[in-house]
Amino acid sequence: MEAKEFVTAVITAMTDGERPYVDAAISVASSDPCIRQIIVCVSEDNHWIGNPEGVELLLLPLLPVGAVRNRAVERARYPWVAFCDGDDFWLPDKTSVQLRAAESGASIIGACHYLIDEDGVTRANGFAKIIPMPSSWLIRRSLMLEIPFNESITQGDDVEWWGRAKHCHRARCPERLIKYRVREVSLSRATFTKKRKLFFVKLAQKPLLGLPIYFLTWLRWLSLWGKRSYS
C-alpha cells in the first residue's frame, strides 16, 4: 500500500457521554489497514480514557467540536483524515471503500449510515440528503488545512463548512459505512436532524414497529442513494 493511501483517524470523545462507546470506535479504527495513526481527542481533565495501545491522546480544553477537529488535523501525519465521534463506529473496510472512490479525484468522500440506539441495536437507515455526517467523512488533510472548521460555531459547523467548500470535488459512497448512535443526551440533541433521527429510533423500539420502520427507511435510502455510485 502506497503512503498516499494512508489515513489518520480522528476520534472525538470530549465528554463523559462517550465513555461507554469509545472503545468500539478505537477497535474498528485499529483493525483498518489503511489507518496508520489514531488520534483520540479528550478533555484535559479526563480521568477514564487510560492509555489505549496504538493511540495518540490529544488533551484539550472543552472547545466547539470544529475547533477540536482542527487541532487534530494539525497533528495528523497522513494525507487523508477520517473523523469519527466517540459514540459512533465504522463498519470494516470503510476507508478502503472510500479510497477507491477517491480515485475519481474527489477530495472529500462521505458515506451513508445506519441509525443505532444507545444499546447498539440497528433500528433504521439514515438519509443524509444534504450532507453526509462528519463521522463518515474521508477528507484530504491539505483541504482541511486550507478550509478549517469555523471555531466560533457550536452547532452546525459541518453544514457551514460544507457551504464554504462548494468548489471542492466531493463524492458520496452509497454504502452504509457507519453506525450512528442516537442518544437522547448529546451535544447535537437540539438540531432538527437529530430530532428526526431520535424520532425514528424511538418509534422503531416500540413492539411490532421495528421491522416496518427499518424497511421503510431502507426504501427511502434506496430511492436516494442505493442505485448511485457517487453523488
Residue pairs with C-beta under 8 A, 6 or more apart in sequence:
1 33
1 34
3 78
3 79
4 79
5 34
5 80
5 99
6 34
6 35
6 36
6 37
6 78
6 79
6 80
7 32
7 34
7 35
7 36
7 37
7 78
7 80
7 81
7 82
7 95
7 99
7 138
8 35
8 36
8 37
8 38
8 39
8 72
8 76
8 77
8 78
8 80
8 81
8 82
8 141
9 29
9 32
9 35
9 37
9 38
9 39
9 81
9 82
9 84
10 39
10 41
10 69
10 72
10 73
10 76
10 81
10 82
10 83
10 84
11 22
11 25
11 26
11 29
11 38
11 39
11 40
11 41
11 84
11 85
11 86
12 18
12 40
12 41
12 65
12 68
12 69
12 72
12 83
12 84
12 85
12 86
13 19
13 22
13 25
13 40
13 41
13 42
13 49
13 86
14 41
14 42
14 43
14 60
14 62
14 63
14 65
14 68
14 86
15 43
15 187
16 48
17 87
17 183
17 185
17 186
18 85
18 86
18 87
19 48
21 86
21 87
21 88
21 89
21 181
22 40
22 49
22 86
22 87
23 52
24 89
24 120
25 84
25 85
25 86
25 87
25 88
25 89
25 90
26 38
26 40
26 52
26 55
27 89
28 89
28 90
28 91
28 92
28 94
29 35
29 38
29 82
29 84
29 90
30 38
30 54
30 55
31 92
32 90
32 92
32 93
32 94
32 95
32 96
33 96
34 95
34 96
34 99
35 82
35 95
36 77
36 78
37 56
37 76
37 77
37 78
38 54
38 55
38 56
39 55
39 56
39 57
39 58
39 72
39 75
39 76
40 49
40 52
40 55
40 56
40 57
40 58
40 86
41 58
41 60
41 68
41 69
41 71
41 72
42 49
42 57
42 58
42 59
42 60
43 59
43 60
43 61
43 62
44 59
44 60
44 61
46 59
49 57
51 57
56 75
58 71
58 72
58 75
60 68
60 71
63 71
63 151
64 149
64 151
64 152
64 153
64 154
64 157
65 149
65 157
65 187
66 148
66 149
66 150
66 151
66 153
66 157
66 158
66 161
67 149
67 151
69 83
69 134
69 144
69 149
70 144
70 148
70 149
70 151
72 81
73 81
73 141
73 144
73 145
73 148
74 145
76 141
78 141
79 140
79 141
79 142
80 95
80 99
80 102
80 138
80 139
80 140
80 141
81 137
81 138
81 139
81 140
81 141
81 144
82 90
82 94
82 95
82 98
82 137
82 138
82 139
83 134
83 135
83 137
83 139
84 90
84 135
84 178
85 134
85 135
87 181
87 183
87 186
88 135
88 178
88 179
88 180
88 181
89 178
89 179
90 135
90 177
90 178
90 179
91 176
91 177
91 178
91 179
94 111
94 136
94 138
94 177
94 178
95 138
97 111
97 173
97 175
97 177
98 109
98 111
98 138
98 173
98 177
99 138
101 109
101 171
101 173
101 230
102 109
102 138
102 171
104 169
104 171
104 230
105 169
106 169
106 170
106 171
106 230
107 139
107 140
107 143
107 168
107 169
107 170
108 137
108 138
108 139
108 140
108 143
108 165
108 168
108 169
108 170
108 171
109 137
109 138
109 139
109 170
109 171
109 172
109 173
110 128
110 131
110 132
110 133
110 136
110 137
110 138
110 170
110 171
110 172
110 173
111 132
111 136
111 172
111 173
111 175
111 176
111 177
111 178
112 125
112 126
112 128
112 132
112 136
112 172
112 173
112 174
112 175
112 176
112 177
112 221
112 225
113 125
113 126
113 128
113 132
113 133
113 135
113 136
113 176
113 177
113 178
113 179
113 180
114 122
114 124
114 125
114 126
114 176
114 178
114 179
114 180
115 122
115 123
115 124
115 125
115 126
115 179
115 180
115 182
115 197
115 200
115 201
115 217
116 122
116 123
116 179
116 180
116 181
116 182
116 201
117 123
117 181
117 182
117 201
117 205
118 181
118 182
118 183
118 184
120 179
120 181
122 179
122 214
123 182
123 200
123 201
123 204
123 205
123 210
123 213
123 214
124 197
124 200
124 201
124 204
124 213
124 214
124 217
125 176
125 214
125 217
125 218
125 220
125 221
126 133
126 176
126 180
126 197
126 217
126 221
127 217
127 220
127 221
127 224
128 136
129 224
130 159
130 162
131 158
131 159
131 162
132 172
133 158
133 178
133 180
134 158
135 178
135 180
136 177
136 178
143 165
143 168
147 161
147 164
147 165
147 168
149 157
149 158
149 161
150 157
150 160
150 161
153 160
155 187
155 188
155 190
155 191
156 191
171 230
171 231
172 225
172 228
172 230
172 231
173 230
174 225
174 226
174 227
174 228
174 229
174 230
174 231
176 221
180 197
182 194
182 197
182 198
182 201
183 189
184 198
186 194
188 194
189 195
189 198
200 213
200 217
203 209
203 213
204 210
204 213
204 214
225 231
